[in-house]
């Protein structure tokens, strides 16, 4: 297995299968904390969709 932690995307590859995961390298956390939003699920595409948006 190979993992590429890129600045734009994170890739996971398995020999013989190719790329099995390609997600944006983004995590959304609550301001002033280290808590990941959306019950820990604000990573990758979900977090990227939050960029530039404000809560409420």
Residue, then its C-alpha position, 0 to 999 in steps of 0.5 A: x500500500x502507498x499513501x501520498x500525503x499531498x498538499x492538495x490531495x491525499x491518495x491511497x494506492x494498493x498494488x494491483x488495484x490502483x488508487x482506492x482513495x483520492x480526497x482533498x487534504x483538508x480538515x475542518x476544526x472548531x475555531x480555537x480548538x482541535x475538535x474536528x467538525x461534523x462529529x469527526x467527519x469534516x475531512x476531505x471533500x466535506x471539509x473542502x465544501x466548508x472553505x469560505x463559509x461561516x457557521x449559522 
